[in-house]
Amino acid sequence: MKSLLLIFMIAFLFSACNRRAGGASVEADTAFVDTFPKATAIFWVDKHRQQKYNIPQGSTYDAPTFRTVKAKVVIDSIGRIKVISYVKPQLKRVEKYLQDRLEVFRVTKIMMDSGYIRPGSQYVQLRYMPDKMWE
């Protein structure tokens, strides 16, 4: 009985030492690679349509909801945005709404002149208010 216990203890120590040494080298060899595209800017496409909310102090208020859509877009030199593709699939009504909003939306001249936004193809986040879709 004592010899069986001794054999189990030795086997456990041997496997624990091997696992620790082998696990460290495997973790050091593999590095996490993030393939998800990073957004270069966030555009609020409903900003000029948003109403100013006058909230009385102490009242309960439901804040407006915002949704963010990550998309690959092309920005031309005058600030027009054209959507090439969406990172995640969107509903057709959301795509149509964003397309309609982007027809009038322009990147400001200050952002273009300062170099914060450069013309060309890039990933951006488009924020919109779903409540405005039905107006």
N, C-alpha and C positions, 0 to 999 in steps of 0.2 A: 504494500500500500504506500509506504514511504517512498519507494523507488518510483512508483507511478507518479506521485506528486512531484518528485524531483524532476522527472522527465518533462512533465507539463510546464513546470516553471522555466526550465532551460529552453524549451521550444518557444514559450511566450517571450522571453527576453531576446532570443535570437530573431524572432519575427519583428519585434518592436524596434530593434536596432536597425534592421535592414529597411524597414518601412520609413524610418526617420531619415536615414542617409539617402535612400533612393528618392524620396519625395522632395527633398531640398534641391537636388540637381534637376529634377523634372520641372519644378516651379521656376528655377532660375533660367532654364533654357527657353521656356515659352513666355512670351510677352503678350499682354492683351492689346489687340488691334481693334480700334473702333472704326468701322466702315460706314457709320451713319454720317451723312453729310452735315456739316456745320452751316448755320445760317449766318450770312454776312450782315443782315439788317432785319429789322422788324418794321413793317409798314402797317399803319392803322388806316385801312381803306374806308372806314365809316367815320373818321374823325370829324369832318365838317358837317356830317348829318346828325351827329350826336347832340342832343339837347343838353342845356345846362340844367342840372338837377338842383333845385332849391330844397334842401332837407331841413325841416324844423328840428331844433335841438331836442333830443329825448324821444323822438318818434322812431317807430320801427319802419325800416325801409328796405325794400328788396333792391339790391344793387343790380345794375344791368349786367347781363352775362356777355362774355366775350369768348370767341372761339379762335384758335390759331391753326392755320394750315401751312405746312411747310411745302414749298414748291420750288422747282427749278425754273428760273425766269431769264428773259433777255431784257436788259435795260438799254435803251438807245441813248444817244447823246443829249436829247432834249428832255429825258426823264420819263418817257413812256415805258410801261411795263407790259410784257407779253409773256404769258404762262406757257412754258414748254411741256412740263409734266408736274404731277403731284407726287410727293414721296409716298403717301398712303392714299389708297383709293377714296374718292369723295363722292357724295351723292350728286346726281346731275343738277339738281336745283342749286346746290352750293357752288358747283363749277360755273353755272350760268350766272348766278348772282355775282360772284367774284369777277367774272369776265365783264359784266355790265359795269361794275364799280371801277374796274381798272381802265375802262375806256375814258373816264374823266379824271382818274387819279394820276398825278404826276409827282415824281421825286422832286423835291425843292432844289432850286438853283444853288442854294448855299451848300447843301449836302454834296452836290455834284462838283462844285468849284473847290471845295475844301479837300476833296479826294476821299471822303468817307465812303461814298458810293462811286464805283467806277462803272462805266458802260461795259456791257458784255454779259456773258452767261454766268449765272451764280445762283446759289440757293438762298432764299429769303423766307421769312415768316410773314404771312398775311393775316392780320387780325381783323375780324369783322364781328358785328353784333347780329346774332341770329334773329333777334326781335325785329330788326330793320328789313329782313328779307320779305316780310309780308306787307310792308307799307307801299 
